[in-house]
Amino acid sequence: MKGRIMGSRLLTSLALLTLAALSTPAMAMSEGELKEMTAFIINSNGHLCADVTDIRPLRLDGQFEVTCIEYRGGSGTVRYIMNAKNGTAFPA
């Protein structure tokens, strides 16, 4: 149980960092780091995202449409809706 709570807190922290980075481009986070964290959040939700190719903000606060290369070395893309406030993601 303790590990699950720690994992949940880490995921929430990463989600908040992602939201902050997307909202404030002047942060010290590189585009590559932002894409890696976004892929981590999507993969942590049980989905496949080998490489983030596009992140678009939605009209809903803290929600983003993320396009990924689904498999490493592949060319197929998949889209997800990610809630950066709570660290959830689901297929678009």
C-alpha positions as CSV (number, residue, x, y, z in Angstrom):
1,M,0.0,0.0,0.0
2,K,2.8,2.4,0.9
3,G,4.5,1.9,-2.5
4,R,1.2,2.5,-4.2
5,I,0.7,5.8,-2.4
6,M,4.2,6.9,-3.2
7,G,3.7,6.1,-6.9
8,S,0.5,8.0,-6.9
9,R,2.2,11.1,-5.4
10,L,5.0,10.8,-7.9
11,L,2.5,10.6,-10.8
12,T,0.6,13.6,-9.5
13,S,3.8,15.6,-9.1
14,L,4.9,14.8,-12.6
15,A,1.4,15.7,-13.9
16,L,1.6,19.1,-12.2
17,L,5.1,19.7,-13.6
18,T,3.9,18.8,-17.0
19,L,1.0,21.3,-16.7
20,A,3.3,24.0,-15.5
21,A,5.8,23.4,-18.3
22,L,3.1,23.5,-20.9
23,S,1.5,26.6,-19.4
24,T,4.8,28.5,-19.0
25,P,7.3,27.8,-21.8
26,A,9.9,29.9,-20.0
27,M,10.5,27.2,-17.4
28,A,13.9,25.5,-17.4
29,M,12.5,22.3,-18.8
30,S,13.5,21.4,-22.3
31,E,11.1,20.2,-24.9
32,G,12.6,16.8,-24.8
33,E,12.2,16.5,-21.0
34,L,8.6,17.6,-21.3
35,K,7.9,15.0,-24.0
36,E,9.6,12.3,-21.8
37,M,7.4,13.2,-18.8
38,T,4.3,13.3,-20.9
39,A,5.1,9.8,-22.4
40,F,5.8,8.6,-18.8
41,I,2.3,9.7,-17.7
42,I,0.6,8.0,-20.6
43,N,2.6,4.8,-20.2
44,S,1.9,4.8,-16.4
45,N,-1.8,4.8,-17.3
46,G,-1.3,1.5,-19.2
47,H,-1.2,2.9,-22.7
48,L,1.6,2.8,-25.3
49,C,3.6,6.0,-26.1
50,A,7.2,5.4,-27.3
51,D,7.7,9.0,-28.5
52,V,5.5,12.1,-28.2
53,T,5.2,13.9,-31.5
54,D,2.6,16.6,-30.6
55,I,1.0,18.2,-27.5
56,R,-2.0,20.4,-28.0
57,P,-3.9,22.2,-25.2
58,L,-7.7,21.6,-25.1
59,R,-10.3,24.1,-24.0
60,L,-10.7,22.2,-20.7
61,D,-8.3,23.4,-18.1
62,G,-5.3,21.1,-17.7
63,Q,-6.3,18.8,-20.5
64,F,-4.2,18.1,-23.6
65,E,-4.4,16.0,-26.7
66,V,-1.1,14.1,-27.1
67,T,0.0,12.4,-30.3
68,C,2.5,9.6,-29.9
69,I,4.4,7.0,-32.0
70,E,2.9,3.9,-30.5
71,Y,5.9,1.5,-30.7
72,R,9.6,2.1,-30.6
73,G,11.0,2.1,-34.2
74,G,7.4,2.2,-35.5
75,S,5.5,4.7,-37.5
76,G,2.0,4.2,-36.3
77,T,0.5,7.0,-34.3
78,V,-2.0,7.1,-31.5
79,R,-3.8,10.0,-29.8
80,Y,-4.6,10.4,-26.1
81,I,-6.4,12.9,-23.9
82,M,-4.2,13.6,-20.9
83,N,-5.3,15.4,-17.8
84,A,-2.1,17.0,-16.5
85,K,-3.8,18.0,-13.2
86,N,-4.4,14.4,-12.0
87,G,-2.1,12.4,-14.2
88,T,-4.7,10.4,-16.1
89,A,-4.8,9.6,-19.8
90,F,-7.1,7.7,-22.1
91,P,-7.3,7.1,-25.9
92,A,-8.8,9.9,-27.9
